[in-house]
Amino acid sequence: MEKFKKEWDKKDFAKVDRKIRAYFGGNTFINHRGEKETVPTNKQGFEKCLGIPYTSSGIFACYSLSCNTNLFWDKDFYFDYAVIREVDQKVCLILSDSEENERVIVL
């Protein structure tokens, strides 16, 4: 199992913000209500669309990407968390399906 950072510093927040806004911003997804939704590129609109609350636990620190909406990667998997991989400090997205299977995308 991959290990992810348990706490973020200021530089980590800036890096994750930049990476996930570049990945999601301006893209259109089908949300959990079956509607097309375009993710804003500005920080305030982006945060409002996705919610992205920061949480740190004994397991890992993350932004929750499924707070305000479920953005689907394909018909089965949705974006769940943005995390930082411990081994190389890369920003990753954790995806889940309804049976709690996971996929990891490295940004």
N, C-alpha and C positions, 0 to 999 in steps of 0.2 A: 504494500500500500504506500502511495506517495505521502510525503510529509509536507505540510504547508506551515508558513510562519504563524506564530501564535499571537503576535502583536505587531502593529504597523507603526512606523514613525512618519514624520511629515513628508519625507521623500517618498516613502511607500505609497501614501495617499495620492500624492501628485502623479506618480507613475501609473497607478491603477486607474485613476481618473482619466488620464490621457489615453491609455490603452483601450479602455472600454468605451470611451466616447468615440474614438477612432473606429472601433469595431462596429458599434451599434448605431452611432449618429447618422441620421439621414436614411437609414434603411427602413424598409417597410416589412412588417411581420404580421402574421395573423395571430391576434391575441386569443386569450382563453374564451372570449365571447364570440369568436369567429369573425371578428371585424378586422379590417386592415388598419394598422396603426403605424405611423411614421414616427420614429424616435427623433426628438429634437437634437440639434447639435450643440446648442448653448447649455452651459452647466445647469442653470436653474430649470430649464425645460426638461433636460435630460433626467435630473434628479426627481422631478415631479412625475414624469412618465414611469420611471422604473422604481422609484422609492429609494432604493439602495441604502438601507440602514447598515451601519457598521456594527459588527458583533465580533467579540473575541471570546473564545472559550478555551478550555483545556485542550481542545483538539486542533482548532485553527482559527485565525482571524479572517473575516470575509465581509464583503458587501453582499447582501441578499438581493438577488436580481428578480425575485418572484414576489416581491412585497405588494406592488400595485397591479401587476399583470403577469401573466405567464407568456413569455415570448418563446415560441416554438422554433427549434432548430430544424426539425422535420416533423412529421405527423406524430411521432411518439415521444421525442425528447424535448424538454424545455430547459431554458437557462435557469440555473438555480443560484450559483454563487460565483463571485469573482474572488480569487485567492492569489497568494504569492507562494510559489514553490520554494521550499527551503533550500534545496540543493543548488539551484542556479539563479534564484531570485526572479524567475520569469513569472509574469502574470498569466494566470490560467483561468479558464471558465469551467465550472463543474456543471454538467447537465444531468438531469434525472428523468426517468420515465415513471409511469404510474405504478410500476412494480419495484421502484427504488433501485433500478439498475443505473449505473453512472457511466458517463463518458467525460473525458477531460480534453479541452482544447487549449493548446499553448498559444498565447498571442505574441 
